[in-house]
Amino acid sequence: MHPEVLCIQPPVYDFALYDLYFKPYGLLRIARWLKEAGYRVGVINALDYGDRRTAEVLGPVRRKADGTGKFHRTRMELPPGISRINRHFARYGVLPEVLEEAVRRAHPDIVLVTSQMTYWYPGVAETVRAVKKHHPEVPVVVGGVYAALMPEHCREATGADEVVCGDVFRELRRILEQRGLPAPADSPSQDSAPLLDPDVWKDAGVVRLNAGCPFRCTYCASHSLEPRFQPGDYRKTFAIIREMHERLEIRNFAFYDDALLVNKDRVFLPLLEEIIRRGLELKFYTPNAVHMHYIDDEAARMMKRAGFQEVRLGYESADDVFHRELDAKYTPEEVPKAIEALRRAGFKGRQLILYVLAGLPGQRVSEVENTLGEVRGFKVKVSIAEYSPVPRTVLWDRAVEFSPYPLEDEPLYHNNTFFPMEWEGFTRADLERVKESARLMETE
């Protein structure tokens, strides 16, 4: 008989959660890898916004035609001992009894639970408890971002039997062999396809063209999670897009890349050429933002023709010192050139979104205010990206030293809603003021 693997996307505990193309992409790549090796695969998506039983109790959620929208939400109390702030804490996802019932009905030989933000660990712990309650002898493996960045905390907080970090596929082969389960002989390529589970994908798909990022931004964990930048195979990515489109009728696609336009002449532009040549009427989005350094007239024109509906740009700050010390992603003169190239290609101001980073350790509000003043003339949308301290980044030690919260002991305080880097030079009132200024710029 073929062994069965159960793959679970946990619920999320947070102060706010919006579905900006949020899919368990890595988990579903593993699921397909195991299915192709002969495993029976079960998937539980605890963030299923289409679950009928949950909708009957909590009501339907608002969704948009572009595949984004809200999740089911249940008000919760913060865990004991956590500092109280003027925000409502909540559990996002299907009802707990729906999750438990789905776990109870399964007959797994091994369970894989994914994780994302470090401060979302309560949902991972809830999921592991549910599995242990109904299948106490079945090994539970937790992987994903939280597991990779804080493996010891993950092991203690969730009670998982195994916590995977590093080379995930190699580690999973080791775990399967130790448990007497068949292990696939080889790891898949970095641009392998995910399992096409309709309960997960529904009205939007995600793809990743390249793995990793060649930049070493001090506030980002991309290099820790993917030590090497690996250009993808545009043919494989196109095949994934076409499969999702033809089998699931998906038209909205988001790129999960951290460096989508790097090596664009060899990878990104050939992918767009193939999409245009085949006449696919699709819509593309960039929730992770792209590097302005690589945007020129050709790239902008191809993106528009291929169906990009918006372009999010990693601007971060107008301050030269910021970029010299923290990321070195572009030079100031490249910004207006990139924006003008996108405008010439036909993108409107509302389709261009600049991320401005706020709330870093020791950052003054005046820097963010000056940045907003600089970008006002660009006539584009501006989004304030509130800094979250991330373990294993260059800036982590500085954040730990600067913050009044015990960041090393309690990941809940990594949540930017706590504003963990607040100080007299940048207060919560300052943060709300610059966020409001950014919102008002949309109406100018």
Beta strands, then each sheet from edge to edge (+ up, - down):
strand 1: 4-9
strand 2: 12-14
strand 3: 18-19
strand 4: 40-45
strand 5: 69-70
strand 6: 73-76
strand 7: 89-92
strand 8: 110-113
strand 9: 140-142
strand 10: 162-163
strand 11: 205-207
strand 12: 252-255
strand 13: 283-285
strand 14: 311-316
strand 15: 352-358
strand 16: 381-386
sheet 1: 4+ 1+ 8+ 9+ 10+
sheet 2: 2+ 7- 6+
sheet 3: 3+ 5-
sheet 4: 11+ 12+ 13+
sheet 5: 14+ 15+ 16+
end
